[in-house]
Amino acid sequence: MRSIVLLLLFPGLLFAQLGAFYSLFDDADYPSDEQPRSRVVSRVVSSQKDPDYLDRQQRIVTDLGKIVGQTNDLFSKLMGVIKDEATAEVSDQAKVSDDSVKDSNRERGSNTGSSTVNRVFNLFDTISSIPFRNRRVSGDHVCVREITSRLTATGGRRSSEHSCQRFRKAQKCVERRETPSGGQETARLEECCAGWDTEDILSNGCTKRVEMASLEDRMRQLNYERSDYAGLGMEEKRNAVTYLLPKRTANMARAPKAVILRGIQKDYDWSNGDELESMDKGKYHVEQYNEGSQVITQINCAKLLRPNIEADGAIVHMTDVELHPAEHTLLKILEGDARFKQFNGLLNDDTRELLSSPEKKYTVFAIRDEDFDKMSDSVKEQLKLKGGCLKELVYSHIVEGSYCRNSLPNQFLVSLDGASHKAQEWAKNGTSYLRIGDARLVEGDYVAENGVLHVVDDLLDGERLLTWRDHLKVRAPEFVNALSDLPIDGPVTIFVPPTESLNSSKFDPKSSIITGKTLDLSESGIASVHDGKKVFYGKPTRHVSPISMRISLGHSPRSSFRVGCSEVLHAPIHSCNAAIYFVNKPIQASSQSLLEYLSGRKDLSKFLELIERSGTDTLLRGHKSILTIFAPTNDAFSNNEFRRLSANTTLSAHFVKRYMVDEPLCRSDLAHDPSEIKVEMYENLEGEGLTAEGDDDHLSIDGIAVLEPEIVLSDAIVYILEGTLPPKNRRPIGRFPAGGLPLSLLNIFGS
């Protein structure tokens, strides 16, 4: 069994080898707006420009030869593992320098099963590290330093990570291995040696010779004059410090104060999420993300424009804006700013606790009082009522995670109420600005230790303050008129069918309204409509056979959510205390259960009698999920057949269960659209596979015509059959007789 598992892993080995080959041709210039993810940068670059294209090709072939050779060696060792001939030590490169870690591995290797796990883990760890270990910045004047740290025990976890990040002046590669007893992380930093510099170490190497200058000279180069030093916090001589300074512009009224950190700290010494402390105890949060192929660093949302400017005994990072220390909490920012009094009034105890907690980071889009005053009278009225729907809407202005202004464009932000808001750059009259949902961002980047606050000029989702009548007067005025006689107060869920169906006999306004709640259809259940009838709702769960296939060649895909057998057409509208769903046909709700319905149909009395004689009625009464019933009429039974079944409870139980499927099958599930390829079977309670053929108007089950389709009840969907189903060899669904599949080509491609 172990050999089979390892053989199944062969494709992963092959992809590792091919991936290493492909990475040699990587230009490392793929644009990305993702949060910083470490990635392998595998292009080998000399510090000298290539004079000859063929020389470059030769280097690629040489490096590829190394990779292929190492991978082939590992393939051989994999065969040894399968034969129990390989040693646990896969490669010298895979050794861990810490003796305690190696001893722990040997102890676990004493157990056969654990030893095999160690071998396979070390094997794939080494394979994944091949591109990483072959990746070096080549050329002269490149220095390497490594920082190794111990990892605490993980309590059973075993993992390995190899990654490289491309900074402008360095390449940072990290190897991280975790085992149940501990592990270690090694960061390899390849940077220019002292006295050498670069604009891009991977593209140009370290070819720029520089002389070490005094801090005063460096400041002059950055447009800071001696008269500016007052207030910078840089007056007294310091050794081994890091300065964070904004770009000096002519319109600055004053020189901003520098942020001073202890020690020489370069941007590639930091990692995404690091927390820095200045010499005056200020808190600063590091955010790193990819811009193009390089890692960009922000500190408290200030972007480093020119990092790593070296001076005698110091290093300077130039930022795009002045840096400010993080406030303690987001709540403190809101409460300390008099512009947010009305927004603060909308916060309840839960949101106040969230915004004051250090456990998670959030992004808040706050509205100033002056912008609330410009809103409609209905919004102002809700403010006077201490919130109303507006009080709940504040959740849509809080997003989990910390997003600076620079990282917001093209993000889909999901707020705490589940609403999605897209952040997009807009331009108007030559001025660009950022929109978040329905609002414009007017100020940003107020940083706290637990997140970021931005200022917007409007509600992100203002439509949610409208009433359901306001929405439907625009979108479905005829439907609003149909509901005019119904008293509707408080929370409500509304299902709007097509306008042309409002005059249909199947349309009942009372079945279109669920009062007392706003339903979330992602949670399946049964609800009572306005007149007390019941309807099931949610995302249908199909128990399909192993050969199930349904491929649309033209028509729209089926809805993910249903109410009864009515399909939801698109995302709901959430208004004040209401959820509005547009459906493809009127809702069919029912006050009858399956047994009550069969009792009222004289032409189905024989089928009901067999259910009761077999004791299946007890099963139906206690059944929790929605069933599909294919009920044959009385005329479908011959006298002899019915006498034989009714005389034997075992036979009658087997018989009626053949007509029951433990899932709700609507007509759209069973019918075959001309523009699709359909291969589906439906498992009945006897484990047999039933097939459906035909379109909406002419449907049959295993060749038996459906007389009345899709009768929706409170606990079942019923189809009335013209005859009884033909006998089958009793077998579990998915197993077929020697004759082949029980399907015809017409059932696959339609007629």
C-alpha positions in Angstrom: 0.0 0.0 0.0 2.9 2.4 0.9 4.4 1.7 -2.6 1.2 2.6 -4.3 0.9 5.8 -2.4 4.4 6.9 -3.3 4.0 5.9 -6.9 0.9 8.1 -7.1 3.1 11.0 -6.0 5.2 10.7 -9.1 3.3 13.5 -11.0 4.3 15.9 -8.3 8.0 15.0 -8.8 7.7 15.5 -12.5 6.0 18.9 -12.1 8.7 19.9 -9.6 11.3 19.2 -12.2 9.5 20.9 -15.1 8.7 23.9 -12.8 12.4 24.3 -12.0 13.1 24.3 -15.8 10.4 26.8 -16.5 11.6 29.1 -13.8 14.9 29.6 -15.6 13.1 31.6 -18.2 11.2 33.7 -15.7 11.7 37.4 -16.3 10.2 38.0 -12.8 8.2 40.9 -14.2 4.6 39.7 -13.7 2.4 42.4 -12.3 0.6 41.6 -9.2 -1.5 43.5 -6.6 -1.6 40.6 -4.1 -0.5 40.9 -0.6 3.2 39.9 -0.2 3.6 36.3 -1.0 7.0 34.9 -1.0 7.8 33.5 -4.4 10.8 31.9 -6.0 12.7 34.2 -8.3 14.7 31.8 -10.4 16.3 34.0 -13.2 20.1 33.8 -13.0 21.5 37.3 -13.6 25.1 38.4 -13.8 26.4 41.7 -12.5 27.7 42.2 -16.0 25.4 42.6 -19.0 25.5 39.6 -21.4 27.5 40.5 -24.5 26.6 37.2 -26.1 23.1 35.6 -26.3 24.6 32.2 -26.7 26.6 32.5 -23.5 23.3 33.1 -21.6 21.8 30.0 -23.3 24.8 28.0 -22.2 24.4 29.0 -18.6 20.7 28.1 -18.7 21.7 24.6 -20.1 24.3 24.2 -17.3 21.9 25.2 -14.6 19.2 23.0 -16.1 21.6 20.1 -16.1 22.2 20.6 -12.4 18.5 20.6 -11.6 17.8 17.6 -13.8 20.7 15.7 -12.3 19.5 16.4 -8.7 15.9 15.5 -9.6 16.9 12.2 -11.3 19.0 11.3 -8.2 15.9 11.9 -6.1 13.8 9.7 -8.4 16.3 6.9 -7.8 16.1 7.4 -4.1 12.3 7.4 -4.2 12.6 3.9 -5.7 14.8 3.0 -2.8 12.2 4.2 -0.3 9.6 2.0 -2.0 11.9 -1.0 -1.6 12.9 0.0 1.9 16.5 0.4 0.8 16.8 4.2 1.0 18.3 5.9 4.0 16.4 8.6 5.8 19.1 11.1 4.9 18.1 12.2 1.4 20.8 14.8 0.7 23.5 16.6 2.6 21.6 19.8 1.7 18.6 18.5 3.7 20.6 18.2 6.9 19.5 20.4 9.8 22.4 22.0 11.7 20.8 21.7 15.1 21.9 18.4 16.7 18.8 18.1 18.9 16.5 18.3 15.8 18.5 15.5 14.1 18.5 13.3 17.2 14.7 13.7 17.4 14.4 12.6 13.8 16.5 9.5 14.4 14.3 8.5 17.4 11.2 8.8 15.3 12.9 6.8 12.5 13.1 3.8 14.8 9.5 3.2 14.1 8.9 1.8 10.6 5.9 3.9 9.7 7.4 7.1 11.1 10.7 6.4 9.3 8.9 6.1 6.0 7.1 9.4 6.6 10.4 11.0 7.4 12.0 9.7 4.2 9.2 10.9 2.0 9.0 14.3 3.8 12.8 14.8 3.4 12.6 13.7 -0.2 9.9 16.1 -1.3 11.4 18.8 0.9 14.6 18.5 -1.1 12.8 18.4 -4.4 11.0 21.6 -3.6 14.2 23.3 -2.6 16.1 22.6 -5.8 15.2 25.9 -7.6 15.7 27.7 -4.3 19.2 26.2 -3.8 20.2 26.9 -7.4 19.1 30.5 -7.1 22.0 32.9 -6.4 22.7 36.5 -7.3 25.8 36.1 -9.4 28.6 38.6 -10.1 31.2 40.6 -8.1 30.7 42.5 -4.9 27.7 40.5 -3.8 27.8 39.6 -0.1 25.7 37.0 1.7 24.6 37.0 5.3 22.4 34.4 7.0 20.2 34.7 10.0 19.1 31.5 11.7 16.4 31.2 14.4 15.0 28.3 16.3 11.4 27.4 16.0 9.4 26.0 18.9 7.7 22.6 18.8 4.6 22.5 16.7 2.8 19.6 18.5 2.6 17.3 15.5 2.9 19.6 12.5 5.5 18.8 9.8 6.0 21.4 7.1 8.7 22.8 4.8 8.8 26.2 3.0 11.3 27.6 0.6 10.8 31.1 -0.8 12.6 34.1 -2.3 11.6 37.7 -2.4 13.0 40.3 -4.7 13.8 43.7 -3.2 15.4 46.5 -5.2 18.8 46.2 -3.4 18.7 42.6 -2.2 17.3 39.1 -2.6 15.9 37.5 0.5 15.5 33.8 0.6 14.0 31.9 3.5 14.1 28.2 4.3 11.7 27.2 7.1 11.3 23.6 8.4 8.9 22.6 11.2 8.8 19.2 12.8 6.8 18.0 15.8 9.8 18.5 18.0 10.9 21.9 16.7 12.7 23.3 13.7 14.5 26.3 12.3 14.2 29.2 9.9 17.2 30.5 7.9 17.0 33.8 6.0 19.7 34.2 3.3 20.2 37.9 2.4 22.2 38.6 -0.8 23.1 42.3 -0.9 25.9 44.6 -2.2 29.1 44.6 -0.2 30.2 47.7 1.6 31.2 50.4 -0.8 29.0 49.1 -3.6 25.4 49.9 -4.6 22.8 49.1 -7.2 19.4 50.2 -8.5 18.3 46.6 -9.0 20.5 43.8 -7.8 18.9 41.1 -9.9 19.0 43.1 -13.1 22.2 45.0 -12.7 24.2 43.4 -10.0 26.4 45.4 -7.7 28.3 47.6 -10.2 27.9 51.1 -8.7 30.8 52.1 -6.5 29.9 54.6 -3.7 31.8 56.5 -1.1 30.5 56.5 2.5 29.1 60.0 3.2 28.3 61.7 6.5 24.7 62.0 7.5 24.9 65.7 6.9 25.9 65.2 3.3 23.2 62.6 2.8 20.6 65.0 4.1 21.7 67.7 1.8 21.3 65.3 -1.1 17.8 64.7 0.0 17.0 68.5 -0.1 17.2 68.9 3.7 19.3 71.9 4.7 21.0 72.5 8.0 18.3 74.9 9.0 15.8 72.2 8.6 17.4 70.0 11.2 15.6 71.7 14.1 12.6 69.5 14.8 13.9 66.5 12.8 15.1 64.8 15.9 18.5 64.3 14.3 20.5 67.0 15.9 22.7 64.9 18.2 25.2 62.5 16.9 24.0 58.9 17.1 25.6 55.6 16.1 23.9 52.7 14.3 20.4 54.1 13.9 17.8 54.1 11.2 15.9 57.3 10.1 12.5 57.3 8.4 12.0 60.6 6.6 9.3 61.9 4.2 10.3 63.3 0.8 11.2 67.0 1.2 9.0 69.2 -1.0 9.1 73.0 -1.6 5.6 73.6 -0.2 6.4 72.0 3.2 5.6 74.6 5.9 8.0 72.9 8.3 10.4 70.0 8.3 8.7 66.9 9.6 10.1 65.0 12.6 12.1 62.0 11.8 11.2 58.5 13.1 14.3 57.0 14.6 14.8 53.3 15.1 17.6 51.6 17.0 20.2 49.8 14.8 20.8 49.6 11.1 17.5 48.3 9.7 17.1 47.8 6.0 13.8 47.1 4.3 14.7 43.5 3.5 15.5 42.9 7.2 11.8 43.3 7.9 8.9 40.9 7.1 5.3 41.6 6.4 3.4 42.1 9.7 6.5 43.1 11.7 5.9 45.7 14.5 8.6 48.3 14.9 9.2 50.6 17.9 10.9 53.9 17.6 13.4 55.4 20.2 10.5 57.5 21.6 8.3 54.3 22.0 6.1 54.9 18.9 4.5 51.9 17.3 4.9 51.3 13.5 3.4 48.4 11.5 5.3 47.0 8.4 3.2 46.0 5.4 4.9 44.4 2.3 3.3 43.6 -1.0 4.4 42.9 -4.6 4.4 45.7 -7.1 5.4 44.2 -10.4 8.2 41.8 -9.5 9.6 43.7 -6.5 8.5 43.8 -2.9 7.3 47.3 -1.8 7.4 48.2 1.9 5.0 50.5 3.8 5.3 51.6 7.4 2.1 52.8 9.0 0.8 53.2 5.4 3.7 55.4 4.3 5.4 53.9 1.3 9.2 53.7 1.1 10.1 55.7 -2.0 13.9 55.4 -1.6 14.9 52.7 0.9 18.4 52.0 2.2 20.2 55.3 1.8 23.5 54.6 3.6 25.4 57.2 5.7 28.2 57.0 8.2 26.7 55.2 11.2 23.1 55.4 9.9 20.7 54.5 7.2 17.9 56.6 5.9 14.6 55.5 4.3 12.6 58.1 2.4 8.8 57.8 2.6 6.1 59.4 0.5 4.4 61.1 3.4 5.2 62.0 7.0 5.0 59.1 9.4 3.0 59.2 12.6 3.0 56.6 15.4 0.0 54.2 15.5 -2.8 55.1 17.9 -3.6 52.4 20.5 -6.9 51.4 19.0 -9.3 52.4 16.2 -12.0 53.2 18.7 -9.6 55.8 20.3 -9.1 57.4 16.9 -12.9 57.7 16.4 -13.6 58.9 19.9 -10.8 61.4 19.8 -11.9 63.1 16.6 -14.9 65.5 16.9 -15.8 65.0 13.2 -17.1 61.5 13.9 -19.7 62.2 16.6 -22.7 60.9 14.5 -20.7 57.8 13.3 -19.7 57.0 16.9 -23.4 57.2 17.9 -24.1 54.3 15.5 -21.6 52.0 17.2 -23.1 49.4 19.5 -21.4 47.5 22.3 -20.2 44.7 19.9 -18.6 47.1 17.4 -17.0 49.1 20.2 -15.5 45.9 21.6 -14.2 44.9 18.1 -12.6 48.3 17.5 -10.9 48.4 20.9 -9.6 44.8 20.8 -6.0 44.0 19.9 -6.9 40.5 18.8 -7.7 41.3 15.2 -7.0 44.1 12.7 -9.8 45.9 11.0 -10.3 48.6 8.3 -12.9 51.2 9.1 -14.5 53.6 6.6 -15.9 56.4 8.8 -18.2 59.2 7.8 -17.8 62.8 9.0 -20.7 64.7 10.5 -20.6 67.2 7.7 -21.3 64.4 5.2 -24.1 63.0 7.3 -25.7 66.4 7.2 -25.8 66.3 3.4 -27.7 63.0 3.3 -31.5 62.6 2.6 -34.2 63.4 5.2 -34.9 59.7 5.7 -31.3 59.1 6.8 -31.4 62.1 9.1 -34.6 60.7 10.6 -33.0 57.4 11.3 -30.2 59.2 13.0 -32.7 60.9 15.3 -34.2 57.5 16.1 -30.8 56.4 17.4 -30.0 54.5 14.3 -32.9 52.4 13.0 -31.6 50.5 10.0 -28.6 52.8 9.9 -27.4 51.4 13.2 -27.0 47.9 11.6 -25.5 49.4 8.4 -22.4 50.5 10.3 -21.2 46.8 10.1 -20.9 47.4 6.3 -18.3 50.1 7.1 -16.0 47.7 8.9 -13.8 45.2 7.0 -11.6 42.5 8.6 -7.9 43.0 7.9 -5.7 46.1 7.6 -5.8 47.9 4.2 -3.7 51.0 3.5 -4.8 53.4 0.8 -2.1 52.2 -1.6 -3.3 48.6 -1.4 -7.1 49.3 -1.8 -7.5 49.7 -5.6 -9.2 46.7 -7.2 -9.8 45.0 -3.9 -13.2 43.3 -3.2 -13.8 44.1 0.4 -16.1 41.9 2.4 -17.6 43.8 5.4 -18.7 42.4 8.7 -22.3 42.2 7.4 -21.2 40.0 4.5 -21.7 42.7 1.8 -19.0 43.0 -0.9 -17.6 46.4 -1.9 -15.2 47.0 -4.8 -12.5 49.6 -4.4 -11.9 51.3 -7.8 -9.8 54.2 -9.0 -11.9 56.9 -10.9 -11.0 60.0 -12.7 -13.2 63.1 -13.2 -12.1 66.5 -14.6 -8.5 65.4 -14.6 -8.6 64.5 -10.9 -8.4 60.8 -9.8 -10.0 59.5 -6.7 -10.9 56.2 -5.1 -14.4 54.9 -4.7 -15.4 52.2 -2.1 -18.9 51.0 -3.0 -21.1 54.1 -3.3 -18.7 56.4 -1.4 -15.6 58.4 -2.2 -12.5 58.1 -0.1 -11.6 61.6 1.0 -8.9 61.0 3.6 -7.0 57.9 4.6 -4.3 56.0 6.5 -5.1 56.8 10.1 -3.2 53.9 11.6 -3.9 52.2 14.9 -2.3 49.1 16.5 -5.4 47.1 15.5 -6.0 48.4 12.0 -6.5 51.4 9.7 -9.2 54.1 9.4 -10.2 55.9 6.2 -12.7 58.7 5.8 -15.5 58.4 3.1 -18.1 60.9 2.1 -21.2 58.6 2.0 -22.6 55.3 2.9 -20.9 52.4 1.2 -24.3 50.8 0.5 -26.9 53.5 0.7 -29.6 51.5 -0.9 -29.9 49.4 2.2 -31.6 52.3 3.9 -34.5 52.3 1.4 -37.6 50.4 2.2 -38.7 47.3 0.2 -41.5 49.4 -1.3 -39.0 52.1 -2.4 -37.0 49.4 -4.3 -40.0 47.6 -5.8 -41.8 50.8 -7.0 -38.8 51.1 -9.4 -38.1 47.5 -10.2 -41.5 45.8 -10.1 -44.4 48.3 -9.7 -47.1 45.8 -10.7 -45.9 43.4 -8.0 -46.2 46.2 -5.4 -49.8 46.7 -6.4 -50.5 43.0 -6.0 -49.3 43.2 -2.4 -51.3 46.3 -1.5 -54.0 44.4 0.5 -51.5 42.6 2.7 -50.5 44.0 6.1 -46.7 43.8 6.1 -44.7 45.1 9.1 -41.3 44.4 10.5 -38.6 42.2 8.9 -39.8 40.5 5.7 -38.5 38.3 2.9 -40.1 38.9 -0.6 -39.9 36.7 -3.7 -40.7 38.6 -6.9 -41.8 36.5 -9.9 -41.7 37.7 -13.5 -44.3 40.4 -14.3 -46.0 38.2 -16.9 -46.8 35.5 -14.3 -48.7 37.9 -12.0 -52.0 37.0 -13.8 -51.3 33.3 -13.7 -53.5 31.0 -11.6 -50.4 29.8 -9.9 -49.5 33.2 -8.5 -50.6 33.8 -4.9 -49.4 37.1 -3.4 -49.4 35.5 0.1 -47.0 32.8 -1.0 -44.5 35.5 -2.1 -44.1 37.0 1.4 -42.4 35.6 4.6 -42.9 37.9 7.5 -40.9 38.2 10.7 -37.5 37.4 9.2 -35.1 38.1 6.4 -34.0 34.7 5.0 -30.5 33.8 4.1 -30.9 31.1 1.4 -27.4 29.8 1.9 -28.9 28.1 5.0 -31.5 25.5 3.9 -34.7 25.1 5.8 -38.5 25.3 5.8 -40.4 28.6 6.3 -44.0 29.7 6.6 -45.3 32.2 4.1 -47.8 34.9 4.9 -50.9 32.7 5.0 -49.2 29.9 7.0 -48.4 27.5 4.2 -44.9 26.1 4.1 -42.1 26.1 1.6 -38.6 24.7 1.6 -35.6 26.8 0.5 -31.9 26.8 0.2 -29.2 25.4 -2.0 -30.2 22.0 -3.3 -27.9 19.1 -2.3 -27.7 16.5 -5.1 -26.9 12.9 -4.3 -25.7 12.1 -7.9 -24.5 8.9 -9.3 -20.8 8.3 -10.3 -21.7 8.9 -13.9 -23.5 12.1 -13.4 -22.7 14.8 -16.1 -24.6 17.9 -17.2 -22.9 20.3 -19.7 -24.7 23.4 -20.9 -24.1 24.3 -24.5 -26.0 27.5 -24.6 -28.7 28.2 -22.0 -28.0 30.0 -18.7 -26.6 27.9 -15.9 -29.1 26.8 -13.2 -29.5 28.8 -10.0 -27.6 27.9 -6.9 -30.6 28.7 -4.7 -34.3 27.8 -4.7 -37.5 28.5 -2.9 -39.6 25.4 -3.5 -39.0 24.8 -7.2 -38.6 28.5 -8.0 -35.1 29.4 -8.9 -33.4 32.6 -7.6 -32.3 34.6 -10.6 -29.6 36.8 -9.1 -28.1 38.2 -5.9 -30.8 39.5 -3.5 -31.4 43.2 -2.7 -31.0 43.9 1.0 -33.0 46.9 2.1 -34.1 48.2 5.5 -35.4 45.1 7.4 -36.1 43.3 4.1 -34.5 40.8 1.7 -35.8 40.8 -1.9 -35.2 37.8 -4.2 -36.2 37.7 -7.9 -37.4 34.2 -8.9 -38.1 32.6 -12.3 -41.7 31.7 -11.5 -44.3 32.1 -8.7 -43.6 30.4 -5.4 -45.6 27.2 -4.8 -46.2 26.9 -1.0 -48.4 24.2 0.5 -50.2 23.4 3.8 -50.3 19.7 3.0 -47.8 17.0 3.8 -47.3 14.1 1.4 -49.6 11.7 3.2 -52.3 14.4 3.5 -52.0 15.0 -0.2 -52.2 11.3 -1.2 -55.2 10.9 1.1 -57.1 13.6 -0.9 -56.4 12.0 -4.2 -58.8 9.1 -4.9 -56.8 8.2 -8.1 -53.7 7.5 -5.9 -55.5 5.4 -3.2 -53.7 2.2 -4.2 -50.3 3.7 -3.9 -51.2 5.2 -0.5 -52.6 1.8 0.6 -49.3 0.1 -0.2 -47.4 2.8 1.8 -49.6 2.2 4.8 -49.6 -1.6 4.6 -45.8 -1.7 4.3 -45.3 0.6 7.3 -43.5 3.2 5.1 -45.9 5.9 6.3 -44.1 5.8 9.6 -40.8 6.5 7.8 -42.4 9.4 5.9 -43.7 11.0 9.0 -40.3 11.1 10.7 -38.3 12.0 7.6 -36.5 15.3 7.9 -35.4 16.0 4.3 -37.5 16.8 1.3 -38.4 13.7 -0.8 -39.3 13.3 -4.4 -42.2 10.8 -5.0 -43.1 9.3 -8.4 -46.7 8.1 -7.6 -48.4 5.7 -10.1 -52.2 6.1 -10.6 -54.7 3.4 -9.7 -55.1 2.6 -13.4 -51.3 1.7 -13.5 -51.8 -1.4 -11.4 -53.2 -4.7 -12.8 -55.6 -6.5 -10.4 -53.2 -9.4 -9.9 -50.2 -7.1 -9.3 -52.0 -5.1 -6.7 -53.3 -8.2 -4.8 -49.8 -9.7 -4.8 -48.2 -6.5 -3.4 -50.9 -5.8 -0.8 -50.7 -9.3 0.6 -47.0 -9.1 1.4 -45.7 -6.3 3.5 -42.1 -6.9 2.5 -42.9 -6.8 -1.2 -45.0 -3.7 -0.8 -42.2 -2.0 1.1 -39.7 -2.7 -1.6 -42.2 -1.6 -4.2 -43.1 1.9 -2.8 -39.4 2.7 -2.0 -38.6 2.3 -5.7 -40.8 5.4 -6.2 -39.0 7.5 -3.6 -35.8 9.6 -4.0 -34.2 11.2 -0.9 -33.7 14.7 -2.4 -35.9 17.4 -3.9 -36.0 17.0 -7.7 -37.7 19.8 -9.5 -38.7 19.7 -13.2 -35.6 21.6 -14.1 -33.5 18.8 -12.6 -35.3 16.0 -14.5 -36.0 17.7 -17.9 -33.5 17.7 -20.7 -32.8 21.0 -22.3 -32.0 20.7 -26.1 -28.9 22.8 -25.7 -27.2 20.5 -23.1 -25.5 17.1 -22.7 -27.1 15.3 -19.8 -26.2 12.0 -18.2 -27.8 11.7 -14.8 -29.3 9.0 -12.6 -31.3 9.4 -9.4 -31.0 6.9 -6.6 -34.2 5.7 -5.1 -34.6 4.3 -1.6 -33.9 0.8 -2.9 -30.5 1.9 -4.2 -31.6 1.6 -7.9 -30.8 4.3 -10.5 -33.8 6.0 -12.1 -33.4 8.0 -15.4 -35.4 10.9 -16.7 -36.0 11.7 -20.3 -37.8 14.4 -22.2 -38.3 18.1 -21.9 -40.5 20.3 -19.6 -43.7 19.4 -21.4 -43.1 15.7 -22.1 -41.2 14.1 -19.2 -40.8 10.3 -18.5 -39.2 8.3 -15.7 -37.6 5.1 -16.8 -39.8 5.3 -19.9 -43.0 5.9 -18.0 -44.8 9.1 -18.9 -45.3 11.8 -16.2 -49.0 12.9 -16.2 -48.7 15.7 -13.6 -45.2 17.2 -12.9 -43.8 19.0 -9.9 -46.5 19.2 -7.3 -44.7 21.0 -4.4 -45.8 20.0 -0.9 -44.5 21.0 2.5 -42.3 17.9 2.7 -42.1 16.5 -0.8 -42.3 17.0 -4.6 -44.8 14.7 -6.3 -44.9 13.5 -9.9 -47.9 11.4 -11.1 -47.0 8.5 -13.3 -49.1 6.9 -16.0 -47.7 3.4 -15.2 -45.6 1.4 -12.8 -41.8 1.4 -13.2 -40.3 -1.6 -15.1 -38.5 -4.2 -12.9 -34.7 -3.9 -12.5 -31.9 -6.1 -11.3 -31.4 -4.9 -7.8 -28.0 -3.4 -7.6 -26.4 -0.3 -6.0 -26.4 2.7 -8.2 -23.3 3.0 -10.3 -23.0 -0.7 -11.0 -24.2 -1.8 -14.3 -25.0 -5.2 -16.0 -22.7 -6.8 -18.5 -24.9 -5.3 -21.3 -23.6 -1.8 -20.5 -25.0 1.4 -19.2 -28.8 1.7 -18.7 -28.9 4.8 -20.8 -29.7 5.7 -24.4 -27.9 8.2 -26.6 -31.2 10.1 -26.9 -31.0 10.5 -23.1 -27.5 12.0 -23.4 -27.9 14.3 -26.3 -31.7 15.0 -26.3 -34.2 14.4 -29.1 
